[in-house]
Amino acid sequence: MAKIKLKGESGAAKNFITRNQALKKLQVTLADFRRLCIFKGIYPREPRSKKKANKGSTAPVTFYYSKDIQYLLHEPIIDKIRQYKIYIKKFNRALIHKEYEIAKSLEENKPFYTLDHIIKERYPTFLDAIRDLDDALSMLSLFSSVQVTEKIDSNVILNCERLCLEFQNYVIVSKALRKAFLSIKGIYYQVEIKGQEVTWLVPYKFSQRIPVDIDLRIMLTFLEFYQTFVGFVNYKLYTDSGLTYPPPVNVSLFEEAGDILAYNLEKLRTIQTENQLEEDRKPKDIKKQIDTLDKKLDKISVNTDLLTNDESKISENIDDEATLDVFSLQNNSEDFDKLIQPVTASSAEVNIFENFIFYLSREVPRYSLEFVIKSFGGKVGWDPVLGSGSSFKEDDMTITHQIYDRPILDKKILNRVYIQPQWVYDCINKKKILSTSEYAPGSLLPPHLSPFVKIEHGGYNPEAEEDYDEEEQDESDGINMDGYEKKDIQDGSLPFSYYIKQNKKSNKTQETESEEIKDLSKVMLTNKQRKLYKKMIHSNLKKKEEIDKLKKRRKELIKKKKKNISES
């Protein structure tokens, strides 16, 4: 007889566990449990039937997978957290009893934990780590621009800034930057590493106030994990590119707001070359060389004996062996490395600023423009107010472009173009050098379009040229249709718009016929299909209304722009 299944011992009741049950099983506090879940990447789950998962109860409860909680039982960080709590109790007791020597020894032997093993568990391959890099970079960029508070230490902010600058230096060297977009929230960047696209957000460097309603404990836990994670990724990227990690820092430049320039990237001597040098330095064993030579001579003597017996067969074998040897030499590691290389952008697209030297005025954001221009092969100099380390002065005659963001030019130097910062970002997104006439200081800038928007079929394309209405076009051309006769139609001297007007009636009849066919097909639909069809039409009409609004707004802007040009 089969065993009777008891209620709550199989199915959803066994697969899921509540948060309170998990706390009892792990014997940790709620704060420690949250830290563990963030480090290990464990999230609450939603069962299909909450009532079955909660053994008949309908109370609002947070559920986790039972296997995830079982997995946490063997986590060494739990033991380290317990040791740290014991240390705090002993340390406070020593301070209360004024046992300062004991307190000093306790502080020297303070327990600590590392997240290295967790990163290796969560990201078994390097591509997995790159795919999860966007949130980490956004978080580090946010905290690198935050002020020091009671909860946020200055060392944390400096470490975040260091990791971000290291990553930016790698992007500049590898020419991995693909897109950049200025938004209200901040600056979006997109890079391509190992064939994977990574997009992150960098806030503008203004004085920021942290809102009161934000739970900083959870954010700082994520930040702790992301610092270790980005450190691992930077190390791998640098070593794969043959660069030393961490890169040596020029302290004086870094203190004087040198930023990217403060990091000196040096080539790394590979382990293989060092091993080869060591082998060359070692004394060679003469006896081994003599033995190998004797073996080769024996083989040659055997081959000569065989040649006397059957020359033709041996010659064929020798030819086959020779061809095999050539094949093995061709199949070397260099060719294999070429095969596995990911597809990268063309050199022309990556080096669009190669022949340009830019000078940044003091009112423009150097932290972004320096990174962007250098990533695309350009050279940059800046005003001393923005920081030290500039390789070009303002009066340098080799400068081709000066980025200026004030309405009126104070003084103008010949042989250089004055532009607004948007020109740089638009050139990057279009992957070509644009005309500078629309980006002159004080002029009305063209719309800064997002490169991340994918235009759907039939959607609004702001870059597409708008066609004028037929009537407006006819009026602008000064065409009067009354004077034309049938002869002119046959000669082909009429404009195309006239033929469209003549064929309007035939188009209307075609439209009515198509509407009748649609109505007949609606009758054949089921009730469910009819509802779906109505929803589809409703959504399409909404999209069309939005597109019409955008087109109308664009026409108004074009008219306004033309009016300003005519007035000026």
Summary of the structure (lengths in Angstrom):
residues: 568
radius of gyration: 35.6
end to end distance: 97.0
largest distance: 115.0
contacts: 1377
relative contact order: 0.05
helix: 56%
strand: 8%
